[in-house]
Amino acid sequence: MSIEMEIAWPTLKELQDAFKLLPNNIAAKHMAAALGRAIDPTFRLIRKLTPRGPTGNLKKAVRKKTTRYIRSGAGVALAGYSKGPEGNVTAISKLSGHHAHFLEKGTKNRRTKGRVASSFNDLVFSVVRRKNGALVTKPRPPKGFLKGTTKGDQVDLGKMPIGGKRGVPPIQTAFARTKTTMSADMRKEMAQGIVSATREMAGKFRATGKR
């Protein structure tokens, strides 16, 4: 889950046209870098607004990424939550924000399909039965949890409000708070990108001339 920044404001058309005059590889490189700088305040605010939670994994999953499209000479920047490698339970748990959608959009009342709810699929943990019959997880809740109910029934997981306990969805809030300055930041960084791209080309031309 992320927000993506590309050239979308009409006032930036002249800068977009200037990038089109550059070789595609140079245009994509400097456009992506410029947009990455412009989206940085939004990225930092998403991280600040993201609650740490019991494991800290969601906060660690906040990422900023830039991508170059050499064939078209374009670049984009994204800020949001990363996804862990599929099939790797440990990596998914430690590196990804696969629960970000719950925090951002909230959920309806949820119930399990079976009679048990646990963090086993998200976090490698063990369960020990004490002498009194109680089951204890390692790590202890809330990092590790195990809930059960009688046979034939389902575990009630309740619902998550939009934005969690604080009611602040990080991506939506960060975008709303930084949107007014984003256009100015983008114009400034795109203009600097044109300057940097021109200097790079001039340097290559000088190097070619020396040969």
Summary of the structure (lengths in Angstrom):
residues: 211
radius of gyration: 23.6
end to end distance: 49.0
largest distance: 84.5
contacts: 605
relative contact order: 0.19
helix: 46%
strand: 18%
